[in-house]
């Protein structure tokens, strides 16, 4: 169940035009995408792998 929630959050954040920090802010706008997206993908993969092992 938790894996599905994180997968949904990851897909929603990736496809959403609304960012945590807007992209027009010079460095921080793209930095949140560079940091948050790989972190969300890694968490999702981790939770999916935990479910597959059970």
Residue frames as qw, qx, qy, qz and C-alpha x, y, z in Angstrom:
[[0.000, 0.885, 0.465, 0.000, 0.00, 0.00, 0.00],
 [0.300, -0.812, 0.099, 0.490, 2.80, 2.42, 0.90],
 [0.443, -0.115, 0.594, 0.662, 4.59, 1.60, -2.36],
 [0.223, 0.631, 0.641, 0.376, 1.48, 2.59, -4.34],
 [0.151, -0.937, -0.239, 0.207, 1.20, 5.86, -2.43],
 [0.372, -0.627, 0.334, 0.597, 4.83, 6.79, -3.10],
 [0.399, 0.173, 0.685, 0.585, 4.48, 5.78, -6.75],
 [0.110, 0.812, 0.546, 0.174, 1.43, 8.02, -7.07],
 [0.252, -0.895, -0.021, 0.368, 3.16, 10.93, -5.37],
 [0.457, -0.344, 0.506, 0.646, 6.21, 10.52, -7.63],
 [0.312, 0.411, 0.681, 0.521, 4.15, 10.44, -10.82],
 [0.027, -0.902, -0.432, -0.004, 1.96, 13.34, -9.68],
 [0.323, -0.802, 0.122, 0.488, 4.95, 15.52, -8.79],
 [0.454, -0.131, 0.594, 0.651, 6.71, 14.66, -12.04],
 [0.200, 0.481, 0.679, 0.517, 3.74, 15.49, -14.25],
 [0.129, -0.850, -0.451, 0.242, 2.38, 18.39, -12.21],
 [0.376, 0.680, 0.063, 0.626, 2.99, 21.90, -13.52],
 [0.397, -0.860, 0.090, -0.309, 3.05, 23.10, -9.90],
 [0.657, 0.262, -0.542, 0.454, 6.48, 22.84, -8.26],
 [0.592, -0.592, -0.391, 0.382, 7.50, 23.10, -4.64],
 [0.230, -0.634, 0.103, 0.731, 9.75, 26.02, -5.65],
 [0.600, 0.755, 0.184, -0.190, 8.80, 27.78, -8.93],
 [0.812, 0.155, 0.249, 0.504, 11.27, 27.41, -11.80],
 [0.294, 0.852, 0.073, 0.426, 11.58, 31.14, -12.40],
 [0.489, -0.832, 0.258, 0.043, 13.65, 31.48, -9.21],
 [0.369, 0.747, -0.537, -0.132, 17.18, 31.30, -10.69],
 [0.224, 0.385, -0.890, 0.102, 18.88, 28.38, -8.94],
 [0.354, -0.047, 0.778, -0.516, 16.40, 27.01, -6.42],
 [0.720, 0.299, 0.033, -0.625, 13.68, 26.44, -9.01],
 [0.768, 0.362, -0.502, -0.163, 15.58, 23.73, -10.83],
 [0.094, 0.414, -0.821, 0.382, 17.49, 22.53, -7.78],
 [0.613, -0.072, 0.546, -0.566, 14.32, 21.19, -6.16],
 [0.879, 0.335, -0.108, -0.322, 13.63, 19.12, -9.29],
 [0.524, 0.523, -0.657, 0.141, 17.20, 17.82, -9.35],
 [0.068, -0.304, 0.803, -0.508, 17.02, 16.81, -5.68],
 [0.614, 0.017, 0.468, -0.636, 13.39, 15.82, -5.11],
 [0.820, 0.316, -0.228, -0.420, 12.71, 13.75, -8.21],
 [0.546, 0.338, -0.759, 0.107, 15.63, 11.30, -7.80],
 [0.147, -0.196, 0.757, -0.605, 14.85, 11.05, -4.08],
 [0.711, 0.119, 0.255, -0.645, 11.18, 10.25, -4.77],
 [0.784, 0.347, -0.452, -0.248, 12.13, 7.71, -7.44],
 [0.310, 0.340, -0.828, 0.319, 14.63, 6.04, -5.08],
 [0.382, -0.086, 0.640, -0.661, 12.06, 5.87, -2.27],
 [0.800, 0.224, -0.013, -0.557, 9.47, 4.42, -4.62],
 [0.678, 0.365, -0.636, -0.048, 11.87, 1.77, -5.90],
 [0.048, 0.290, -0.816, 0.498, 12.86, 0.95, -2.32],
 [0.568, 0.021, 0.487, -0.664, 9.25, 0.47, -1.22],
 [0.827, 0.307, -0.234, -0.409, 8.39, -1.59, -4.31],
 [0.502, 0.381, -0.764, 0.139, 11.40, -3.82, -3.68],
 [0.214, -0.194, 0.749, -0.596, 10.35, -4.27, -0.06],
 [0.750, 0.149, 0.225, -0.604, 6.89, -5.38, -1.19],
 [0.757, 0.400, -0.462, -0.230, 8.32, -7.78, -3.80],
 [0.221, 0.386, -0.843, 0.302, 10.51, -9.51, -1.20],
 [0.488, -0.116, 0.600, -0.623, 7.56, -10.39, 1.01]]
